[in-house]
């Protein structure tokens, strides 16, 4: 490598892998693992014993291949050296494809580590549905509110949870000032890490929406912010910084944010007999979006518009999910969590060519990353895959047509926006899709609210 040549993140790993293969051979590369630390620096741990003789020329060659991206203190370790065996057996290792080779990669992260957690299979109890998107402004929260209204109108009990802590809005959509509870999900995550939240105080976190009517279903809302946070905005950033960190146990262990959120939802779900739990996720690929999309055992609706930026954005997410699926398959697990994802075509123009193109792009996204037939390039008799025209498949989107009347959606000030006559024509196909998700959960897990 030329001493003046700059090596950036994307080029460092391929160069390092090539240097290891050239110096130690493909078999040693395959059996060992590449460790990428929290700063992105690389080292290699060989499964074999350390060779006799001077290792300095070999280590110098590896450092020279990637410059500043080499772990300066220990770029090379062997299986018979202290700590190496533990690293080689780390359960977080996943297969990674680099220019025609498959390596074992252990990626240490500080921010973004939640995207490496084991995804959760479908949760027991009432169906859970996460409303997620890469960007705001795609009608995610509007669809969530209308879904709750429609379910309640048909005598279903609904729990709504706002996990969009950085840009909360669900409480404002469904709770006026008199109905807003004292606390919200932000407070729960903060207090849970200090003194805990007693069962007797859970009612202080729930607001009963005006959608709840005598003889109909109940709509409870756990907003991100309660009255306490709204009245003391100076504490908002301080709370947020503490809600998004792992809690420490007495023995020094850590309770991840994903586990905290899953526990919180389970506690509130047990509080009442709910038919479905609707969850508003943080938009984008932030650390806080990962627990909602992967950690709750929920069907995740991935909202998007038929634009190039949607497919490009979801390509990054799906590439990461593919790594987790391959890690599961490597461990002999089915990775059925992949099929809890469902595309949503939001603000659809219903122009036939655009709709067809978008469905094809969604199919490619799912097929290349999550359907079995494409995992690892091999097909096995037990593979789970879907035809491109299968309208029950995860890639086949639920459609919400664009409706200019929804632009100023604000049902607290305009309650008529949550009447069936207002939303029925636009949202009925989408709501039928929600019903199908709930019914599938019932068929597979038993009675609602169990």
WOMOWO-V273170 format. One record per residue. N is the residue number from 1. BURIAL is # if it has 24 or more other ideal C-beta (glycine too) atoms within 12 Angstrom, else .. Layout:
N|BURIAL + N|BURIAL
//
This chain:
1|. + 2|. + 3|. + 4|. + 5|. + 6|. + 7|# + 8|. + 9|. + 10|. + 11|. + 12|# + 13|# + 14|# + 15|# + 16|# + 17|# + 18|# + 19|# + 20|# + 21|# + 22|. + 23|# + 24|# + 25|. + 26|. + 27|. + 28|# + 29|# + 30|# + 31|. + 32|# + 33|# + 34|# + 35|# + 36|# + 37|# + 38|. + 39|. + 40|# + 41|# + 42|# + 43|# + 44|# + 45|# + 46|# + 47|# + 48|# + 49|. + 50|. + 51|. + 52|. + 53|. + 54|. + 55|. + 56|. + 57|. + 58|# + 59|# + 60|. + 61|# + 62|# + 63|# + 64|# + 65|# + 66|# + 67|# + 68|. + 69|# + 70|# + 71|# + 72|. + 73|. + 74|# + 75|# + 76|# + 77|# + 78|# + 79|# + 80|. + 81|. + 82|. + 83|. + 84|# + 85|. + 86|. + 87|# + 88|# + 89|. + 90|. + 91|. + 92|# + 93|# + 94|# + 95|# + 96|# + 97|. + 98|# + 99|. + 100|. + 101|# + 102|# + 103|# + 104|# + 105|# + 106|# + 107|# + 108|# + 109|. + 110|. + 111|. + 112|. + 113|. + 114|# + 115|# + 116|# + 117|# + 118|# + 119|# + 120|# + 121|# + 122|# + 123|# + 124|# + 125|# + 126|# + 127|# + 128|# + 129|# + 130|# + 131|# + 132|# + 133|# + 134|# + 135|# + 136|# + 137|. + 138|# + 139|# + 140|# + 141|# + 142|# + 143|# + 144|# + 145|# + 146|# + 147|# + 148|# + 149|# + 150|# + 151|# + 152|# + 153|# + 154|# + 155|. + 156|# + 157|# + 158|# + 159|# + 160|# + 161|# + 162|# + 163|# + 164|# + 165|# + 166|# + 167|# + 168|# + 169|# + 170|# + 171|# + 172|# + 173|# + 174|# + 175|# + 176|. + 177|. + 178|. + 179|# + 180|# + 181|# + 182|# + 183|# + 184|# + 185|# + 186|# + 187|# + 188|# + 189|# + 190|# + 191|# + 192|# + 193|# + 194|. + 195|. + 196|. + 197|# + 198|. + 199|. + 200|. + 201|. + 202|# + 203|. + 204|# + 205|# + 206|# + 207|# + 208|# + 209|# + 210|# + 211|# + 212|# + 213|. + 214|. + 215|. + 216|. + 217|# + 218|# + 219|# + 220|# + 221|# + 222|# + 223|# + 224|# + 225|# + 226|# + 227|# + 228|# + 229|# + 230|# + 231|. + 232|. + 233|. + 234|. + 235|. + 236|# + 237|. + 238|. + 239|# + 240|# + 241|. + 242|# + 243|# + 244|# + 245|# + 246|# + 247|# + 248|. + 249|. + 250|. + 251|. + 252|. + 253|. + 254|. + 255|# + 256|# + 257|# + 258|# + 259|# + 260|# + 261|# + 262|# + 263|# + 264|# + 265|# + 266|# + 267|# + 268|# + 269|# + 270|. + 271|# + 272|# + 273|. + 274|# + 275|# + 276|# + 277|# + 278|# + 279|# + 280|# + 281|# + 282|# + 283|# + 284|# + 285|# + 286|# + 287|# + 288|# + 289|# + 290|# + 291|# + 292|# + 293|# + 294|# + 295|# + 296|# + 297|# + 298|# + 299|# + 300|# + 301|# + 302|# + 303|# + 304|# + 305|# + 306|# + 307|. + 308|. + 309|. + 310|# + 311|# + 312|. + 313|# + 314|# + 315|# + 316|. + 317|# + 318|# + 319|. + 320|# + 321|# + 322|# + 323|# + 324|# + 325|# + 326|# + 327|# + 328|# + 329|# + 330|. + 331|. + 332|. + 333|. + 334|. + 335|# + 336|. + 337|# + 338|# + 339|# + 340|# + 341|# + 342|# + 343|# + 344|# + 345|# + 346|# + 347|# + 348|# + 349|. + 350|. + 351|. + 352|. + 353|. + 354|. + 355|. + 356|. + 357|. + 358|# + 359|# + 360|. + 361|# + 362|# + 363|# + 364|. + 365|# + 366|# + 367|# + 368|# + 369|# + 370|# + 371|# + 372|# + 373|. + 374|# + 375|# + 376|. + 377|. + 378|. + 379|. + 380|. + 381|. + 382|. + 383|. + 384|# + 385|# + 386|# + 387|. + 388|. + 389|. + 390|. + 391|. + 392|. + 393|# + 394|# + 395|# + 396|# + 397|# + 398|# + 399|# + 400|# + 401|# + 402|. + 403|# + 404|. + 405|. + 406|# + 407|. + 408|. + 409|# + 410|. + 411|# + 412|# + 413|. + 414|. + 415|. + 416|. + 417|# + 418|# + 419|. + 420|. + 421|. + 422|. + 423|# + 424|. + 425|. + 426|# + 427|# + 428|. + 429|# + 430|# + 431|# + 432|. + 433|# + 434|# + 435|# + 436|. + 437|# + 438|# + 439|. + 440|. + 441|# + 442|. + 443|. + 444|. + 445|. + 446|. + 447|. + 448|# + 449|# + 450|.
//
